[in-house]
Amino acid sequence: MSAQIHPSSVVSPEARLGEGVVVGPFCVIEGNAVIGARTLLRSHVVIGPHTELGEDNDIYPHATLGMGPQDLKFKGAPTRLVVGNRNVVREGCTLHRGTEGGGGLTTLGDDNFLMTGSHIAHDCHVGNKNIFANSATLAGHVEVGDGCNIGAFSAVHQFCRVGHHAFMGGFTVATQDVLPFMKTAGARDTKSYGVNTIGLQRKGFPLEVVEGLKKAHRLLFHAGLLREEAMAQAEKEVGHLAEVAYLLKFIREAKRGVHRG
């Protein structure tokens, strides 16, 4: 089945549309954009040039994907936005292309759910199976792992990281890295509030892993130890668990620090 394009939409002759793509009314597809098979642009969607969408994506009205970055240094370079498969992008979301100074690429993985008004800025790299609640916002150069839940009206400062399976409460302002597997919240005094126990259990994490992460969190933030002492003790006691090893590595590699407990 070839692509279906509503007569009110404008599609660049350079664009490539896969089999079964549906372009609803009043959409605009610019330049050399690539739209993967069976992707649905419901209506009033704008896809910028140098943008690649994978298969089976569902893009809702007034979403804009692949426009130039909101960066005063940007002078129109052919930077890119690459989106994976099976993502749901709800009304009014914005995903921008990269900048030359930031690597020239913004990426969104597979199976993500972006609720109304979410924003992914230039040079961000977002993994798989994440949920962005309404108006969740990433500044430039942010990295988000897999399985994260970013609450409504939350904001992540540029160059910060959000670890795998992190949970950010609504209205959270993250100016440092957000710990994986943990609950982090706060509009001013942002803190980690321990392991996201219920969320991890719902995802099928074994009890041993959840308890190991809890012990690591206690040692790191509530045992009164110096950082390196706490890290060494956590590694000794529960570092055999891959999730704990990742947590410790995440902390060691932080350039902006992490939101502590």
Secondary structure as a PSIPRED ss2 file (coil, helix, strand):
# PSIPRED VFORMAT (PSIPRED V4.0)

   1 M C   1.000  0.000  0.000
   2 S C   1.000  0.000  0.000
   3 A C   1.000  0.000  0.000
   4 Q E   0.000  0.000  1.000
   5 I E   0.000  0.000  1.000
   6 H C   1.000  0.000  0.000
   7 P C   1.000  0.000  0.000
   8 S C   1.000  0.000  0.000
   9 S C   1.000  0.000  0.000
  10 V E   0.000  0.000  1.000
  11 V E   0.000  0.000  1.000
  12 S C   1.000  0.000  0.000
  13 P C   1.000  0.000  0.000
  14 E C   1.000  0.000  0.000
  15 A C   1.000  0.000  0.000
  16 R E   0.000  0.000  1.000
  17 L E   0.000  0.000  1.000
  18 G C   1.000  0.000  0.000
  19 E C   1.000  0.000  0.000
  20 G C   1.000  0.000  0.000
  21 V C   1.000  0.000  0.000
  22 V E   0.000  0.000  1.000
  23 V E   0.000  0.000  1.000
  24 G C   1.000  0.000  0.000
  25 P C   1.000  0.000  0.000
  26 F C   1.000  0.000  0.000
  27 C C   1.000  0.000  0.000
  28 V E   0.000  0.000  1.000
  29 I E   0.000  0.000  1.000
  30 E C   1.000  0.000  0.000
  31 G C   1.000  0.000  0.000
  32 N C   1.000  0.000  0.000
  33 A C   1.000  0.000  0.000
  34 V E   0.000  0.000  1.000
  35 I E   0.000  0.000  1.000
  36 G C   1.000  0.000  0.000
  37 A C   1.000  0.000  0.000
  38 R C   1.000  0.000  0.000
  39 T C   1.000  0.000  0.000
  40 L E   0.000  0.000  1.000
  41 L E   0.000  0.000  1.000
  42 R C   1.000  0.000  0.000
  43 S C   1.000  0.000  0.000
  44 H C   1.000  0.000  0.000
  45 V C   1.000  0.000  0.000
  46 V E   0.000  0.000  1.000
  47 I E   0.000  0.000  1.000
  48 G C   1.000  0.000  0.000
  49 P C   1.000  0.000  0.000
  50 H C   1.000  0.000  0.000
  51 T E   0.000  0.000  1.000
  52 E E   0.000  0.000  1.000
  53 L E   0.000  0.000  1.000
  54 G C   1.000  0.000  0.000
  55 E C   1.000  0.000  0.000
  56 D C   1.000  0.000  0.000
  57 N C   1.000  0.000  0.000
  58 D E   0.000  0.000  1.000
  59 I E   0.000  0.000  1.000
  60 Y C   1.000  0.000  0.000
  61 P C   1.000  0.000  0.000
  62 H C   1.000  0.000  0.000
  63 A C   1.000  0.000  0.000
  64 T E   0.000  0.000  1.000
  65 L E   0.000  0.000  1.000
  66 G E   0.000  0.000  1.000
  67 M E   0.000  0.000  1.000
  68 G C   1.000  0.000  0.000
  69 P C   1.000  0.000  0.000
  70 Q C   1.000  0.000  0.000
  71 D C   1.000  0.000  0.000
  72 L C   1.000  0.000  0.000
  73 K C   1.000  0.000  0.000
  74 F C   1.000  0.000  0.000
  75 K C   1.000  0.000  0.000
  76 G C   1.000  0.000  0.000
  77 A C   1.000  0.000  0.000
  78 P C   1.000  0.000  0.000
  79 T C   1.000  0.000  0.000
  80 R E   0.000  0.000  1.000
  81 L E   0.000  0.000  1.000
  82 V E   0.000  0.000  1.000
  83 V E   0.000  0.000  1.000
  84 G C   1.000  0.000  0.000
  85 N C   1.000  0.000  0.000
  86 R C   1.000  0.000  0.000
  87 N C   1.000  0.000  0.000
  88 V E   0.000  0.000  1.000
  89 V E   0.000  0.000  1.000
  90 R C   1.000  0.000  0.000
  91 E C   1.000  0.000  0.000
  92 G C   1.000  0.000  0.000
  93 C C   1.000  0.000  0.000
  94 T E   0.000  0.000  1.000
  95 L E   0.000  0.000  1.000
  96 H E   0.000  0.000  1.000
  97 R C   1.000  0.000  0.000
  98 G C   1.000  0.000  0.000
  99 T C   1.000  0.000  0.000
 100 E H   0.000  1.000  0.000
 101 G H   0.000  1.000  0.000
 102 G H   0.000  1.000  0.000
 103 G C   1.000  0.000  0.000
 104 G C   1.000  0.000  0.000
 105 L E   0.000  0.000  1.000
 106 T E   0.000  0.000  1.000
 107 T E   0.000  0.000  1.000
 108 L E   0.000  0.000  1.000
 109 G C   1.000  0.000  0.000
 110 D C   1.000  0.000  0.000
 111 D C   1.000  0.000  0.000
 112 N C   1.000  0.000  0.000
 113 F E   0.000  0.000  1.000
 114 L E   0.000  0.000  1.000
 115 M C   1.000  0.000  0.000
 116 T C   1.000  0.000  0.000
 117 G C   1.000  0.000  0.000
 118 S C   1.000  0.000  0.000
 119 H E   0.000  0.000  1.000
 120 I E   0.000  0.000  1.000
 121 A C   1.000  0.000  0.000
 122 H C   1.000  0.000  0.000
 123 D C   1.000  0.000  0.000
 124 C C   1.000  0.000  0.000
 125 H E   0.000  0.000  1.000
 126 V E   0.000  0.000  1.000
 127 G C   1.000  0.000  0.000
 128 N C   1.000  0.000  0.000
 129 K C   1.000  0.000  0.000
 130 N C   1.000  0.000  0.000
 131 I E   0.000  0.000  1.000
 132 F E   0.000  0.000  1.000
 133 A C   1.000  0.000  0.000
 134 N C   1.000  0.000  0.000
 135 S C   1.000  0.000  0.000
 136 A C   1.000  0.000  0.000
 137 T E   0.000  0.000  1.000
 138 L E   0.000  0.000  1.000
 139 A C   1.000  0.000  0.000
 140 G C   1.000  0.000  0.000
 141 H C   1.000  0.000  0.000
 142 V C   1.000  0.000  0.000
 143 E E   0.000  0.000  1.000
 144 V E   0.000  0.000  1.000
 145 G C   1.000  0.000  0.000
 146 D C   1.000  0.000  0.000
 147 G C   1.000  0.000  0.000
 148 C C   1.000  0.000  0.000
 149 N E   0.000  0.000  1.000
 150 I E   0.000  0.000  1.000
 151 G C   1.000  0.000  0.000
 152 A C   1.000  0.000  0.000
 153 F C   1.000  0.000  0.000
 154 S C   1.000  0.000  0.000
 155 A E   0.000  0.000  1.000
 156 V E   0.000  0.000  1.000
 157 H C   1.000  0.000  0.000
 158 Q C   1.000  0.000  0.000
 159 F C   1.000  0.000  0.000
 160 C C   1.000  0.000  0.000
 161 R E   0.000  0.000  1.000
 162 V E   0.000  0.000  1.000
 163 G C   1.000  0.000  0.000
 164 H C   1.000  0.000  0.000
 165 H C   1.000  0.000  0.000
 166 A C   1.000  0.000  0.000
 167 F E   0.000  0.000  1.000
 168 M E   0.000  0.000  1.000
 169 G C   1.000  0.000  0.000
 170 G C   1.000  0.000  0.000
 171 F C   1.000  0.000  0.000
 172 T C   1.000  0.000  0.000
 173 V E   0.000  0.000  1.000
 174 A E   0.000  0.000  1.000
 175 T C   1.000  0.000  0.000
 176 Q C   1.000  0.000  0.000
 177 D E   0.000  0.000  1.000
 178 V E   0.000  0.000  1.000
 179 L C   1.000  0.000  0.000
 180 P C   1.000  0.000  0.000
 181 F C   1.000  0.000  0.000
 182 M E   0.000  0.000  1.000
 183 K E   0.000  0.000  1.000
 184 T E   0.000  0.000  1.000
 185 A E   0.000  0.000  1.000
 186 G C   1.000  0.000  0.000
 187 A C   1.000  0.000  0.000
 188 R C   1.000  0.000  0.000
 189 D C   1.000  0.000  0.000
 190 T C   1.000  0.000  0.000
 191 K E   0.000  0.000  1.000
 192 S E   0.000  0.000  1.000
 193 Y E   0.000  0.000  1.000
 194 G E   0.000  0.000  1.000
 195 V E   0.000  0.000  1.000
 196 N C   1.000  0.000  0.000
 197 T H   0.000  1.000  0.000
 198 I H   0.000  1.000  0.000
 199 G H   0.000  1.000  0.000
 200 L H   0.000  1.000  0.000
 201 Q H   0.000  1.000  0.000
 202 R H   0.000  1.000  0.000
 203 K C   1.000  0.000  0.000
 204 G C   1.000  0.000  0.000
 205 F C   1.000  0.000  0.000
 206 P C   1.000  0.000  0.000
 207 L H   0.000  1.000  0.000
 208 E H   0.000  1.000  0.000
 209 V H   0.000  1.000  0.000
 210 V H   0.000  1.000  0.000
 211 E H   0.000  1.000  0.000
 212 G H   0.000  1.000  0.000
 213 L H   0.000  1.000  0.000
 214 K H   0.000  1.000  0.000
 215 K H   0.000  1.000  0.000
 216 A H   0.000  1.000  0.000
 217 H H   0.000  1.000  0.000
 218 R H   0.000  1.000  0.000
 219 L H   0.000  1.000  0.000
 220 L H   0.000  1.000  0.000
 221 F H   0.000  1.000  0.000
 222 H C   1.000  0.000  0.000
 223 A C   1.000  0.000  0.000
 224 G C   1.000  0.000  0.000
 225 L C   1.000  0.000  0.000
 226 L C   1.000  0.000  0.000
 227 R H   0.000  1.000  0.000
 228 E H   0.000  1.000  0.000
 229 E H   0.000  1.000  0.000
 230 A H   0.000  1.000  0.000
 231 M H   0.000  1.000  0.000
 232 A H   0.000  1.000  0.000
 233 Q H   0.000  1.000  0.000
 234 A H   0.000  1.000  0.000
 235 E H   0.000  1.000  0.000
 236 K H   0.000  1.000  0.000
 237 E H   0.000  1.000  0.000
 238 V H   0.000  1.000  0.000
 239 G C   1.000  0.000  0.000
 240 H C   1.000  0.000  0.000
 241 L C   1.000  0.000  0.000
 242 A H   0.000  1.000  0.000
 243 E H   0.000  1.000  0.000
 244 V H   0.000  1.000  0.000
 245 A H   0.000  1.000  0.000
 246 Y H   0.000  1.000  0.000
 247 L H   0.000  1.000  0.000
 248 L H   0.000  1.000  0.000
 249 K H   0.000  1.000  0.000
 250 F H   0.000  1.000  0.000
 251 I H   0.000  1.000  0.000
 252 R H   0.000  1.000  0.000
 253 E C   1.000  0.000  0.000
 254 A C   1.000  0.000  0.000
 255 K C   1.000  0.000  0.000
 256 R C   1.000  0.000  0.000
 257 G C   1.000  0.000  0.000
 258 V E   0.000  0.000  1.000
 259 H C   1.000  0.000  0.000
 260 R C   1.000  0.000  0.000
 261 G C   1.000  0.000  0.000
